[in-house]
Amino acid sequence: MATDHPLVRPLLKTCIRRAWAPLVLCMISIATGCQIFGVAAAKLGPAEKIRAVYLLQKVPTGVVVEDFGRRGASAVECEELYRVIFDRLTAYLNSTKKPEDAVPIVPATALHARRRSDPAAFKKLTIQEMGRAIKVEQLIYVDLVESRIESSMANQMLKARFAARVRVIDVQSGETRWPLDAAEGYLIEIDTPYTQTTTTHTDLTLRSQTLQAAGDQIAKLFYTYEVE
């Protein structure tokens, strides 16, 4: 590829963000006979916008994460995933310059306290009851389908597997607002490659990193963001 040319790499690193980068790149293109200007121009162009998959209604909104199928995910994992989603949504949907465009994200503190104090009673709550408990009109409901770490004892390698189904529920009616074409919810999956364990890369850190990545993906379903 053009960007692998020995003359290109060091110059790209030095001048890709400078105003005179296009001129230098053009000179490199002439010298090397390669058409790299378009590649570099793309790097200098505007960031790409990724549109929201679903736009939430501008009403009080909650987030609930649970292991509905009792597949073994812990309350700690559910709450860690919840915190990532809540923090991301709050940062983006509550920070709009136009107050009328904001989507108020309501903390689920009361639900978490109930799950810790009486897990059996919490498991009996319907989705509507969860929404009413935190006084919201719509609920982002995340069913944590899979969250596990696989290990290879022979060569001390680890990999993570994650899956969740996401729905937006109308709390008053109990009906699904989104997605309308997938009854179980929008599927989010992560399947990492095997990586070597180290003192700083353990099953605990990999699990946390995976939940962070998953929470970020789930939150981004509901707002438009830019990628460089």
N, C-alpha and C positions, 0 to 999 in steps of 0.2 A: 504493500500500500504506500501511497505518497507520503503519508505522515511518518513512515518508518525510515525514510531516507536519512542518511547520516547528517546531512546539512540541515534537515528540517527540525528534528526534535529539540536541540538546544535553543534554536531561535524561537521556536513556538513557546517554550517555557518562559523565555525572557520577554517576548513582546506581544503575546496573544492578547493581553489586556491593555496595551498602550495604543494611543491614537494613531501611531504610525505603523501599526502592525500590518494593515492591508498592503501598504507599499512594500514592506519587507517580504511579505508572503508572495506578492506578485513577482518580486525579483527572484525569489527562490524557485518559483514556478518556471520562470524563463531559464534559469541556470540548470535546473534539473530535468526540464522537459516534462514535468508532471503537472497535472491539473489539480493543485491542492487548494487553490484560492476559494473554491466553493465550499470545501470542507471547513476551512478556517472561518469563512464568513458565517457559516452556520453557528459556530461557537460564539461569534461576536453579535449574533442577532438577538432578537427579543426572546425572553423565556417563554416556554410553551405552557399554555393554560390547560389544565385537566379539569373538565367540567364535573360538577357534582352528579352522582348517579341518581340521587333523589334529593329534591329540595324540601326541607322540613317546613311545615306550617309555622307561622310566627306566633306560637302559643307556648305556654309553659311545658317544657319537655324534660323527661327523665330518662335515665339509662339504668338498665338492670342487666346483670350478667349472672346466669346460673347454669348449673349442670342439670338440665331438665330431665334427661334420660338416666340420671344417676350412673354415669359412666366412670366415675372415679375422680373427676376433677375436684380439687379441694376448694373450700371457701376462700382460702388465701389466694389461690390462683384467680378465682372469679373476681375478687376485690382488687387485685393488682391490675387485671385487664380493665375493669371498670374505671380505675383511676386514670389510666392512660387515655381512654376514650373520653372521659369527662373533662380532663385537662385540655385535650386538643380541641374539643368542641367549644368549651368555654372561651379558649383563647381566640378562636376564629369567629364563632357565631355571636359572641357577646361584645366583640371589640370593633364592630362595624362603625363607620363614621356617621351613619344614619341610624338613630335610635329606632326608627320605625321598621328597619330591616333586621333588627336583632332577633335572635331566637333565644329566649331565656332558658338556660339549662339549669335545672333544679337538682341540688345534691340529694343523693339517696341515703343519707346518713341514718335516718330512722330505720330503713330496711336492713342495713348492715348490722345495726345494733340488735334488731330483732333476730336476724340469722344467727348471731353469736349467742344471744341469751336463750333462744328457744328454736334450735334447728328444725325440730319436728313440726312446729307450728308454721315456720317459714315455708317449708316444703308444701304445705297445704294451700298456700295462698295462690289465687288465680292471678293472671297477668293484670286483669282489671283491678283487683284488690291491691296489687303492688303499686299501680299507678295512683290509685286513690290515697294510699298511705302517704305518698309524698306530694299529693295535691298537684298533679300534672294532667294535661289534656291529651298528650300523646307520649308514648313510651317507646324508646329504642330498646328492643328486647333482644338480647344476645344469648343464644343457647350454645354453651361451650361443649361441642361434640367430642373433641379430642385434644388432649394436651399431654404429651408424653415425650420422654427422652429415651432413645435407644442407644445401647452401648455395645461395643465390640471389645470384649475382655482381652482377646488375643493381642490386639495392637493398640489398646487404650484410645479408641476413637468414639466420638459421640455424634449423634444427630438428633434433630428435633422434628416432631410432627405435631401440627396444629390444625384444627378445623373448627369453625363456628358457623352457625346460621343466624342471620340478622333480619329482624323484621321491625317495622314501625306500626304500632298498634294504637287505634283510637280508644282511649280509656273509657269513654262513656258507653260506646256501643260494643267494644270488644273486637271489632272488626279490624282486619289487616289493611292498613293504608298502602303499604308497600312491603315487598313486591307483590304484585297481583298475579304474576305468572309462575310463582314458586311458593306453594303452600307452606313448605317447611322453612322458607326464608332464603335470603341471598347468601350463597356459600363463600366463605373466606378460608383459604387453605395456605399453609406454609409447610414445606417439606425440605429441610436443609440437607446439604451434603454432609458426609462424615467429616469431622475435623478432629485434630489431635488434642487430647486433654493436656492441660498444663496447670500450673499452680493458680493461674488467674482465669483459666478457661475450664470450668467444671460443669457438672450437670445443673447446678443451681444457677450459675451465671448464664448458661445457654438457655435455660427455661425462662429466665427473666428477660433476656434479649428477645426471645421469640414472642413473649407476651407484649413487649414494647412494640415490636414490629407489627404484630397483629392488631393491637389497639390503634396504632397509627393508620393502618389500612382501613379499619372499620370507621374511624372518625372521618376519614377523607371521602367516604361515600356521600357525605352530606354537605360538603362545601367545595367550591372551586379553588384550586391552588396552582401554583406555578412550579415548573421544574426547569432547572438550568440546562 
